[in-house]
Amino acid sequence: MRDKKIWIRTAILISILLFAIGRSWYGTQLDSLANDEPYHIVSGAYYVQTGDFRLNPEHPPLSKLWVGLWNRDNLKLRPFEPLQDKYEERKWLQEIIYYDNDDKLSQQQSRWAMYSFHFILGLVIVLLVWRIFNFRWAVISSIWMALEPTISAHQPLVLTDLPLSYCLLITVLTASLYCRTWKWKWLIAFGISIGLTLAVKHSALPGLAAIIMLTTVLSLSPMVQKKFKLAAARLGKLSIVGLLALTTLWAVYGFQNHSSDNNKDAFNRSLTEKIEDLN
């Protein structure tokens, strides 16, 4: 009976999140591609098809990889060519999606990719809220995500803002569960969530720094009661969280240190030349 109740409640949360997708689709169905979307869509397709991350490197690849998987079979890509600056790179990527391909089809595929991506992240959030608080708060959270207009407008967009917000919230929730229980399963969830947040957007660093600082303080709190071994053990576990985060981030990049598979970062001109431009 209890299992049946859990499944019914889970179905309610899923239904609310699906309603959020329907509401967003209805309100944004006539929208064209946002300015930055072609860069993310095409570069993500290159990531998936070539394993080369040289394009659009100013944003980490997680959401672009997801969209690239959805566009793998319908986007025709050009061979790589030397690009002199950022303007030329953006022009080149726009030509690929607007001149070489069906941009409407690419947008449609990308919209459903982001809907599924945000649905998964949203479901993780409400399940964690349910675990920490109760089912009522999980329902309230899911309804808020369904009705909040900014979330609705961003759900289908291949941008990094909403995934960053969702991943940061997941990190906060898993950190909370870890600091409440100090169990290994939440330690692993905490480390992976940090890695995924870093893989979404570089500007996650300030928020993650605050979370890690607070977690460190809580880990060392037994020292107040002179429980130094317990504090040292928790601090050691926190280092494992960092290791898991870096491993997750590295995994998103395909466990490679360079943007290209020839051990060179062949993106545009050299960094020295760019610095000379600034000088």
C-alpha positions, 0 to 999 in steps of 0.5 A: 500500500505504501509503495502504491502511494509513493508511485501515485505521488510521483506520478502527480509530480511528473504530471505537473512537470509535464504540464509545465512543458505544455504551458511553455510550448504553447506560449513559445511555439512561435518564437524564433531562435534566440541570438546565442542558440545557433552557436550552442546547437552547432557546436554541440553537434560538433562535440558529439560527432567529432569529440572536438571541443574547440568551438564555443569554448567559453561555455562548458559543454553539458547542455550543448552535448545533450542538444548535439545528441538530439541533432546528430542525425539532422545537422550537416556539418562543415569540415573544420577550418581556421577561424581568425576571431570570435566574430568569424566563428559566430558567422561560420556557425550561423551559416551552418545552421541557416544556409547548410541546414533546415534551421526550423528542424534544428530548432524543433529538435533542440527545443525538445532536447532542452524540454527533456533536459529541464524535465529531468533536472526539475524532477530531481529537484522536486524529488529531493525537496520531497525527501528533505521536507515533505510531499506538500512542499514538492508539489508547491515547488513543482507548481511554481516551476510550472507557472513561473514565467521566466522558467517557462520562457527559458525551458525550450532555449539552448542557453545555460541560464536555466540549467545553471539555476537547476543544477545549483539548486540540486547541489544545494539540496544534495549538500543539505542531505549530506550535511544532515546525514553524513552518509556516503550516498549523499556524498556521492550525489553532492560530488556529482552535482557539483561536477555537473554544475561546473559542466553547465556554466563557468559562472557557477563558481561563486555559488559553488564556492559559497556552498563548499565553504558552508559545508566545510564549516559544518564538517569542522563543527565537531571541533567545538566539542573537541571531536577532532577525529570526527572533524578530520574524517568529515573533512577527508570525505569532503576532499572526496566530494571535490575529487568526484566533482572534478572527475564528473567535469572531466568525464563531460569533456571526454577525459581529455585535457585539450580541446582537440584530439591531437593534444593541441587547443586549436581554437582561433589564434594563439592566446599570445596574439590575443593578448597583443591585441589588448595591449 
